Amino acid sequence: MNLREKVESLVRYCAQYQSHGYMMDERNLNEEFNILMPEEANIRKNIESYKVILLTGEAGDGKSRILRNIEPLLKQYHFSDPCQDFSALTEEDKVRLIERLKAVLDGVSDERLIILANIGVFTQVIIQYDIALMEKLTFARSDVYICNFENRNLAENPKTFEHIVTSFLDCDMYCPQQDCSCHTACIYKKNIEKIKTDSGLEAVRTICNALYLIGGHITFRELLSLIAYIITFGQDCQERRDYINKGNLLESVAYYNVFQNSDDALLGKISNMDPALKRDKTKSYVDDSKEEYIRYRRKLFFDQKDMQYELLNIDYLVEFHDVLEYIDRPPYYYDTIHEKNSTLQMLKRGINKINNKGKSDTGLIVTDTPIILGNKIRTEFLVMQDISMIWHRYDLQIGCENRSSEKKWNRFYLSYFPDTDENTLISLLIDYPQFKYLMMCSKDYFLNRNELTVEEYAVNTFYRKILQVQERAYDSIVIRFEEKGKDICDFSLTVHSERNLFNHDQKQTIRIRRED
């Protein structure tokens, strides 16, 4: 495929192109571009042991493509005819399929099933039919493979992402259209060459990963549409010539202008990240004109491989990304008392300020001074000052050291482990909106969060749950002297208990802290 043919192919993937409706037909016919994604590789490797394969996600995530690719393999291993769209079934057919699924999970049937579904519709039907079936389905079983594409981050693995982009853009860079007015300065060619460089690849990956980190989801189809748009801006060769003949500059369709304002849903989110919107000192190094500054900042993002998260116009994105990377290392959980990571300490300070109206310490003060000490010394017992909590990975489970090392989450937890027989955690979910809010609270920028009613977000609810199970609330004592000399200061004593969640070892440390 030469450059001109590649442009004609790419432009059909752009949502802005008038023939975008033919995109699926284009993909179905384009056998040269067929990426082996990790999900398909997993199925091919373990197909012999699987009895149930469940693929869920949005339209465009690639479920149908995987099904088409593995269809001969499904026949070889005697899978029943696949359910290609669970949502499209009648209510009676949905129930019949769930009954067949239950029989397989219970070991009553030897049937093998593959189901493609919308996760919400599928879950709702299962819960209505038999709520215990959901636990059987989601419990870690070697004969069941579940992939929710809505949790998939295509930018997670650098090598996989590079393979997608470079394979999608692969072509002979020769253009046979010698008489084209843009032949000697083809912006298509320049855009492709730039995006295939290390810094260009990492820039596109950073954009996609940033969208995932702040709570978005890019389908496989949307990723291809984005890449195609960065190269073509939705214009084929004839439309580009007409565009230039109207007096428009080629530079306006250069790769870095992907950040320009757009009515498209995905491109609109990307334009909000525009590095040119972020205030810093770089403007002093470029021409004073607004156009020069915008161009400089956007190009800088595509050129500076090591500072791309920092350049995006997203508050606290760098800190959020760094914490997720930090927590994604063994042992995957960190005691809040001993943990010295500066960002986690800021989060803790933000939580404390929410519960103490701006004060830096957590706890309710109860004064109880024995009369034998007189009135020159006052003891204060602090309630809930130093309870044992951990920061931990989103998928960490008590008593289970095995976990998927491939998956990187866009959220984590602050959790308390009650001193009860049940291996359950009381957890506060921290995703990007929660993280941003706590960081702002830590710096005394308070926002109204009343519209968020999800219980996992509620800091006060989190503490109330702990108080319901915490019997020994007095865990810290402060000694205050009414008359202080040069060598006398108030101090606090805390006995901190720390438990290993996996082998149940416990240790205690006494912390002495100056209170002045």
Summary of the structure (lengths in Angstrom):
residues: 516
radius of gyration: 28.6
end to end distance: 74.1
largest distance: 102.0
contacts: 1426
relative contact order: 0.08
helix: 47%
strand: 15%
